[in-house]
Structure formats: structure tokens, C-alpha cells
């Protein structure tokens, strides 16, 4: 049994360079301290309609937007329940794409995987081959845009383009660790549902999940006999159209924080935010190539999380711990089976090249590079 320990708030503040959660502006944290109000009041309508429409504007999309009190995992379940009657195709190339496939199986769907080694990227030609080879067809293709465990950015644009030839197959994109820091034109690439969590590149506190839904996905769910209760597209969007609110009690403080941060994101702009994340990613990759190696397949590196291959054989866990203790900076060990074979630097949200450089300097010092 886990030891029970009382929270005392006596830990030192540390700068986060994790694949999430990431750093949050002080003004955004302060926004969570507004006095509480009812979630069925006009004030709530003002708040929720603001964050929904600001998000649509930021993403530059005509898709409907749902913001729910949940982790991004909620939309793994909801998109499967809403869009998949029987069969789903999921390319797996890391821990989170494998988990997406597992969730669909736990929900009773038949899942065909296109399996890759960790560090490899999904290839559009393989997706097309699987679609062409299937006699029954697929209700949906689910792809993790940014594989957090390996630092791979999959080519979802090309996959979405080829799915234009399969109008009866929905395209579901898990963009949990990159949306907001890696630009994607949803309509141009046939994305039917894309979702994220606020504690990643949105640089907000954890606790909210965001999903953008195409008209086709909404209609597809509406024609079905069953769908997710909490994350049902029709239930969420129809309630929004009628009331301008969420159908169930939301985390109001988190939404206040969301409103504040989204204003900053709009002021910067999606394209500029994309460019800033690209600069951080390029700097981190150059540093990794100089001192270590990259775990991700060349040409498919993530824009928000770099997975560094531990070619020097340093003690990753000890290095992470020492950097946290001596420099008050927190980055991440490798994930799962590659825990000591790699480490991960999250360069997302409100970081810039100079703040990432401060971390890499600290790693160099501790590791004796």
C-alpha cells in the first residue's frame, strides 16, 4: 500500500521542461482564483462561449469545438464510441499510439494495427495499403500526431490527404502533446476529430480536454444508435447551441485560466507560435546531435518534445534528479522500456530558445559534457 503523506506545499518551485505539464503564466494561475459562480448562470455562458470561440479562432477552423473537464484520454474513448461501429485502423509506433489501440479494443472494437518499431514514424503508404487490403473497410483511422514516448511527429497531413479517397472512414488525430505548438490545417487535411489536453502546448493548468469536430463527424455520430455519454459530439454541441454551456458541471477555475491564456495565444497567433516551437525544436535537436543522438527517425522529429538517445550511457535517472535538485529544472527520463536509453525535453508552451538553453547548459554541467 502506498504511504499516505500530507501535502505541505514546502517543495521548491521548479521550471518544467516535461512533455507535460509545462510552465504556466502567473497571470493564468491567478485567474483560477476568481470567486466561484454558478455553472448555469449568464456569467458561465459568457465564459464558455468565449473560450470555445477563441479556440476556433486560434485554430483557424470552422470545426466545432468542445472543452470538457477531463484529460485528453476522455477523447480517446469518446471518439471511438462516437465514430467506430466495428473496426478501426491504428498505426502503433510508441506507447501512446499503442494505448489508443488498446482503448478501442477495451471498448469492444476490432482494431487492426500497423506496427512500427519505437522511434519509427507512420508511413502514409502503409496506411493506404492497409485500407486497400481491407474487404470490410474501417470506420476510422486513429493516428497519434506527436508520439510523446519517442519524440516522433507523424505525417498526419499526408495521411489525412489520402483519406480523402475514403469518405466513409473518419480521421481521428490525437494531438495531445503538440496542438497549439505545431500548426495543422484541419479542413485541408480531412481531420474529423482532433483533441488535446490543456497542460501541454496550450500552457494551461491540467484538467481540461479540447476536441475539434468536423460536420461530417457530428453527422456520423448523430446517425448512430449509441455514442459516448460524457463526450458525445451531439450531446455536447447541441447543449452548447442551446445554452452556451457544458452539459455537465465544469471545472470553472480551469476555464477562467483557459480564457486568460487563450487571449495570449491569440495575441501571438498560431503561425507565430508554430514558428517559435520550431525554433526551440531545432535548437534542442542540434544540441542532442552534438552531445548524444536522437531517438526519432530522421525527418520525423517532434516540434514539442525531443527524445534524446542516451548514446553516452549516462545515468539518466540520476541526471534528471540532480538537475532538479541543483538547478530547479525538471525534464523527463525516457518512457517505459527505453527509460535509461533516452531522456525527453519538453519545449512547448511559453518556453523559448533561451529558456531551453538554460536547461541544456544544466544537463551539460551535471553530466560532465
C-alpha positions as CSV (number, residue, x, y, z in Angstrom):
1,X,0.0,0.0,0.0
2,X,1.3,3.5,-0.8
3,X,2.3,5.5,2.1
4,X,0.0,8.4,2.9
5,X,1.8,11.7,3.1
6,X,0.1,15.0,3.9
7,X,0.7,17.8,1.3
8,X,2.5,20.7,2.9
9,X,3.4,22.9,-0.1
10,X,7.0,23.2,1.1
11,X,8.7,22.0,-2.1
12,X,10.9,24.4,-4.1
13,X,9.4,25.8,-7.3
14,X,11.0,24.2,-10.3
15,X,10.8,25.1,-14.0
16,X,9.1,22.4,-16.0
17,X,10.6,21.0,-19.3
18,X,8.4,18.0,-19.2
19,X,6.3,16.5,-22.1
20,X,3.5,18.0,-19.9
21,X,2.6,19.6,-17.6
22,X,4.5,22.6,-18.7
23,X,5.1,26.1,-17.4
24,X,2.0,28.3,-16.8
25,X,2.0,32.1,-16.8
26,X,1.5,33.6,-13.3
27,X,-1.5,35.7,-14.6
28,X,-3.1,32.5,-15.8
29,X,-2.7,30.8,-12.4
30,X,-4.1,33.9,-10.7
31,X,-7.2,33.7,-13.0
32,X,-8.1,30.5,-11.2
33,X,-8.6,32.4,-8.0
34,X,-11.7,34.3,-9.1
35,X,-14.7,34.0,-6.8
36,X,-16.8,30.9,-7.6
37,X,-20.1,31.3,-9.6
38,X,-22.8,29.0,-10.8
39,X,-22.3,27.0,-13.9
40,X,-25.9,27.7,-15.1
41,X,-25.6,31.4,-14.9
42,X,-25.1,34.1,-17.7
43,X,-21.6,34.5,-16.4
44,X,-20.8,30.9,-17.3
45,X,-22.3,31.3,-20.7
46,X,-20.1,34.3,-21.2
47,X,-17.0,32.4,-20.1
48,X,-17.7,29.2,-22.0
49,X,-18.7,30.8,-25.3
50,X,-15.6,33.0,-25.1
51,X,-13.2,30.1,-24.7
52,X,-14.9,28.0,-27.4
53,X,-15.0,30.7,-30.0
54,X,-11.5,31.9,-29.1
55,X,-10.2,28.4,-29.6
56,X,-11.9,28.1,-33.0
57,X,-10.3,31.4,-34.0
58,X,-6.9,30.4,-32.8
59,X,-7.0,27.0,-34.6
60,X,-8.4,28.9,-37.7
61,X,-11.1,26.3,-38.2
62,X,-14.8,26.1,-38.9
63,X,-14.9,22.8,-36.9
64,X,-17.0,22.9,-33.7
65,X,-15.0,22.9,-30.5
66,X,-15.8,21.1,-27.3
67,X,-14.0,21.9,-24.0
68,X,-14.6,19.4,-21.2
69,X,-13.4,18.8,-17.7
70,X,-11.3,15.8,-18.4
71,X,-7.9,14.6,-19.5
72,X,-7.2,14.0,-23.2
73,X,-7.8,10.3,-22.5
74,X,-11.5,11.1,-22.5
75,X,-11.5,11.8,-26.2
76,X,-9.7,8.5,-26.9
77,X,-12.8,6.9,-25.5
78,X,-15.3,9.4,-26.9
79,X,-14.1,9.4,-30.5
80,X,-14.1,5.6,-30.6
81,X,-17.6,5.4,-29.1
82,X,-18.9,8.1,-31.4
83,X,-17.3,7.1,-34.7
84,X,-16.4,3.4,-34.7
85,X,-19.2,0.9,-35.1
86,X,-17.0,-2.2,-35.7
87,X,-13.4,-1.7,-37.0
88,X,-10.6,0.8,-36.6
89,X,-7.1,1.1,-38.1
90,X,-4.4,2.3,-35.7
91,X,-0.7,2.6,-36.7
92,X,1.3,2.0,-33.5
93,X,4.8,3.3,-33.1
94,X,5.2,4.0,-29.4
95,X,3.4,3.9,-26.0
96,X,0.6,6.3,-26.7
97,X,-0.4,5.0,-30.1
98,X,-0.4,1.5,-28.7
99,X,-2.6,2.8,-25.9
100,X,-5.0,4.4,-28.4
101,X,-5.4,0.9,-30.0
102,X,-5.8,-0.7,-26.6
103,X,-8.6,1.7,-25.6
104,X,-10.5,0.9,-28.7
105,X,-10.2,-2.8,-28.0
106,X,-11.3,-2.4,-24.4
107,X,-14.4,-0.7,-25.8
108,X,-15.2,-3.8,-27.9
109,X,-14.0,-2.6,-31.3
110,X,-11.9,-4.7,-33.7
111,X,-8.6,-3.0,-34.1
112,X,-6.0,-3.6,-36.9
113,X,-2.6,-2.3,-36.1
114,X,0.2,-1.2,-38.5
115,X,3.1,-1.9,-36.1
116,X,6.4,0.0,-36.2
117,X,9.5,-0.1,-34.0
118,X,9.7,2.6,-31.4
119,X,11.3,5.7,-32.9
120,X,9.9,5.0,-36.4
121,X,7.2,7.2,-37.9
122,X,4.0,6.1,-39.5
123,X,4.2,5.9,-43.3
124,X,1.2,7.1,-45.4
125,X,1.8,4.4,-48.0
126,X,1.4,1.7,-45.3
127,X,-1.9,3.3,-44.3
128,X,-3.2,3.3,-47.9
129,X,-2.1,-0.3,-48.3
130,X,-4.0,-1.4,-45.2
131,X,-7.1,0.5,-46.4
132,X,-6.9,-1.1,-49.9
133,X,-6.4,-4.6,-48.5
134,X,-9.4,-4.5,-46.2
135,X,-12.5,-6.1,-47.5
136,X,-14.7,-4.8,-44.7
137,X,-13.2,-1.3,-44.6
138,X,-12.7,0.8,-41.5
139,X,-15.0,3.1,-39.6
140,X,-12.0,5.2,-38.6
141,X,-8.2,5.6,-38.7
142,X,-6.7,6.8,-35.5
143,X,-3.2,8.4,-35.6
144,X,-1.1,9.9,-32.8
145,X,0.3,13.1,-34.3
146,X,3.0,13.5,-31.8
147,X,4.3,10.3,-30.1
148,X,5.4,11.6,-26.7
149,X,7.3,8.4,-25.8
150,X,9.7,8.6,-28.8
151,X,9.7,12.2,-29.9
152,X,8.3,11.3,-33.3
153,X,6.0,13.6,-35.3
154,X,3.9,11.6,-37.6
155,X,2.9,12.9,-41.1
156,X,-0.8,13.4,-40.3
157,X,-1.2,15.8,-43.2
158,X,-0.3,13.2,-45.8
159,X,-2.4,10.6,-44.0
160,X,-5.4,12.9,-44.0
161,X,-4.9,13.7,-47.6
162,X,-5.1,10.1,-48.7
163,X,-8.1,9.6,-46.5
164,X,-9.9,12.0,-48.8
165,X,-10.3,8.9,-51.1
166,X,-12.1,7.1,-48.3
167,X,-15.0,9.4,-47.3
168,X,-16.7,6.7,-45.2
169,X,-13.6,6.4,-42.9
170,X,-13.2,9.1,-40.2
171,X,-9.8,10.5,-39.4
172,X,-9.2,10.8,-35.7
173,X,-6.0,12.6,-34.5
174,X,-4.5,12.5,-31.1
175,X,-2.6,15.8,-30.8
176,X,-2.4,15.8,-27.1
177,X,1.3,16.7,-26.8
178,X,1.5,19.2,-29.8
179,X,-1.7,21.0,-30.7
180,X,-1.1,24.7,-30.0
181,X,2.6,24.4,-30.7
182,X,2.5,22.6,-34.1
183,X,0.2,24.1,-36.8
184,X,-2.2,21.9,-38.6
185,X,-4.9,22.9,-41.1
186,X,-7.8,20.7,-40.1
187,X,-10.1,21.2,-43.1
188,X,-7.3,21.0,-45.6
189,X,-6.3,17.5,-44.4
190,X,-9.7,15.9,-43.8
191,X,-9.4,15.8,-40.0
192,X,-12.7,14.7,-38.5
193,X,-11.8,14.9,-34.8
194,X,-8.6,16.2,-33.2
195,X,-8.0,16.5,-29.4
196,X,-5.6,17.8,-26.9
197,X,-5.0,18.4,-23.2
198,X,-4.6,21.9,-21.8
199,X,-1.4,21.1,-19.8
200,X,0.7,20.6,-22.9
201,X,1.4,23.1,-25.6
202,X,-1.6,25.3,-24.6
203,X,0.4,26.0,-21.4
204,X,-2.6,25.9,-19.1
205,X,-3.2,24.0,-15.8
206,X,-4.2,20.4,-16.2
207,X,-7.8,19.4,-16.1
208,X,-9.4,20.3,-19.4
209,X,-9.6,18.4,-22.7
210,X,-10.3,20.1,-26.1
211,X,-11.7,18.4,-29.2
212,X,-12.4,20.0,-32.6
213,X,-15.1,18.1,-34.5
214,X,-16.0,18.3,-38.2
215,X,-19.6,18.5,-39.5
216,X,-19.1,15.0,-41.0
217,X,-18.1,13.5,-37.7
218,X,-21.1,15.2,-36.0
219,X,-23.5,13.8,-38.6
220,X,-21.9,10.3,-38.4
221,X,-22.4,10.1,-34.7
222,X,-25.9,11.5,-35.0
223,X,-26.9,8.7,-37.3
224,X,-25.7,6.0,-34.8
225,X,-27.7,4.2,-32.2
226,X,-25.1,4.8,-29.4
227,X,-22.3,7.2,-28.5
228,X,-20.3,8.4,-25.6
229,X,-22.5,9.9,-22.9
230,X,-20.0,12.4,-21.5
231,X,-18.0,13.1,-24.6
232,X,-20.8,12.6,-27.2
233,X,-20.5,15.2,-30.0
234,X,-24.2,15.7,-30.4
235,X,-24.8,16.0,-26.7
236,X,-22.0,18.4,-26.1
237,X,-22.6,20.5,-29.2
238,X,-26.4,20.6,-29.1
239,X,-26.2,21.8,-25.5
240,X,-23.7,24.4,-26.5
241,X,-26.0,25.6,-29.3
242,X,-29.0,25.8,-26.9
243,X,-27.3,27.1,-23.7
244,X,-23.8,28.2,-24.5
245,X,-22.6,25.9,-21.7
246,X,-21.3,22.4,-20.9
247,X,-23.9,19.7,-20.3
248,X,-22.2,18.7,-17.0
249,X,-20.6,20.6,-14.2
250,X,-17.3,22.1,-15.5
251,X,-14.1,23.0,-13.6
252,X,-14.8,26.7,-13.6
253,X,-11.4,27.9,-12.3
254,X,-9.6,26.0,-15.1
255,X,-11.9,27.6,-17.6
256,X,-11.1,31.0,-16.2
257,X,-7.4,30.2,-16.6
258,X,-8.2,29.0,-20.2
259,X,-9.8,32.3,-21.1
260,X,-6.8,34.3,-19.9
261,X,-4.2,32.1,-21.6
262,X,-6.1,31.8,-24.9
263,X,-6.1,35.6,-25.2
264,X,-2.3,35.4,-25.0
265,X,-2.2,32.7,-27.6
266,X,-4.4,34.7,-29.9
267,X,-2.2,37.7,-29.5
268,X,0.8,35.7,-30.5
269,X,-1.0,33.9,-33.3
270,X,-1.0,30.2,-34.3
271,X,1.6,30.6,-37.1
272,X,4.0,32.6,-34.9
273,X,3.5,30.1,-32.1
274,X,4.3,27.3,-34.5
275,X,7.5,29.1,-35.6
276,X,8.6,29.7,-32.0
277,X,8.2,26.0,-31.2
278,X,10.1,25.1,-34.4
279,X,13.0,27.2,-33.3
280,X,13.1,25.5,-29.9
281,X,12.9,22.1,-31.5
282,X,15.7,22.9,-33.9
283,X,17.9,24.2,-31.2
284,X,17.3,21.1,-29.0
285,X,17.9,18.7,-31.8
286,X,21.2,20.4,-32.7
287,X,22.3,20.1,-29.1
288,X,21.2,16.5,-28.9
289,X,23.1,15.6,-32.1
290,X,26.3,17.3,-30.7
291,X,26.3,15.5,-27.4
292,X,24.1,12.4,-27.8
293,X,21.7,11.3,-30.5
294,X,18.1,11.4,-31.5
295,X,15.7,8.6,-30.9
296,X,13.2,9.7,-33.5
297,X,13.6,8.7,-37.2
298,X,15.3,11.4,-39.2
299,X,12.9,13.8,-40.8
300,X,10.1,12.9,-38.4
301,X,11.2,14.7,-35.2
302,X,8.7,16.3,-32.9
303,X,8.2,20.0,-32.7
304,X,7.3,20.0,-29.0
305,X,9.2,17.0,-27.4
306,X,12.7,15.9,-28.2
307,X,13.6,12.3,-27.2
308,X,17.3,12.2,-26.8
309,X,19.1,8.9,-27.3
310,X,21.4,8.2,-24.5
311,X,24.4,7.2,-26.6
312,X,26.9,8.2,-23.8
313,X,25.4,5.8,-21.3
314,X,24.8,8.4,-18.6
315,X,22.7,7.6,-15.6
316,X,19.5,9.2,-16.8
317,X,17.5,8.9,-13.6
318,X,20.4,10.3,-11.5
319,X,20.9,13.2,-14.0
320,X,17.3,14.1,-14.0
321,X,17.2,14.1,-10.2
322,X,20.5,16.1,-9.8
323,X,19.4,18.8,-12.4
324,X,16.1,19.1,-10.5
325,X,17.9,19.5,-7.1
326,X,20.8,21.8,-8.2
327,X,19.1,23.9,-10.9
328,X,15.4,23.6,-10.1
329,X,14.7,22.4,-13.6
330,X,12.7,19.3,-14.4
331,X,13.0,17.2,-17.6
332,X,11.9,13.6,-18.1
333,X,13.5,10.2,-18.3
334,X,12.7,8.0,-21.2
335,X,9.4,6.3,-21.3
336,X,8.8,2.7,-20.4
337,X,11.3,0.2,-21.9
338,X,13.6,3.0,-23.1
339,X,13.7,4.7,-19.7
340,X,17.5,4.6,-19.4
341,X,18.2,4.5,-23.1
342,X,16.8,8.0,-23.6
343,X,15.5,11.2,-22.0
344,X,13.0,13.7,-23.0
345,X,12.9,17.5,-23.1
346,X,9.6,19.2,-23.5
347,X,10.0,22.5,-25.4
348,X,6.4,23.7,-25.5
349,X,4.0,26.3,-24.3
350,X,5.7,29.5,-23.1
351,X,9.3,28.4,-23.4
352,X,11.8,29.9,-25.9
353,X,15.2,29.1,-27.1
354,X,17.0,30.9,-24.2
355,X,15.0,29.1,-21.6
356,X,15.7,25.7,-23.2
357,X,19.4,26.7,-23.5
358,X,19.4,27.1,-19.7
359,X,18.3,23.5,-19.3
360,X,20.8,22.1,-21.8
361,X,23.6,24.0,-20.0
362,X,22.5,22.5,-16.7
363,X,22.5,19.0,-18.2
364,X,25.9,19.5,-19.7
365,X,27.2,20.6,-16.3
366,X,25.7,17.7,-14.4
367,X,26.6,15.1,-17.0
368,X,30.1,16.4,-17.4
369,X,29.8,17.0,-21.1
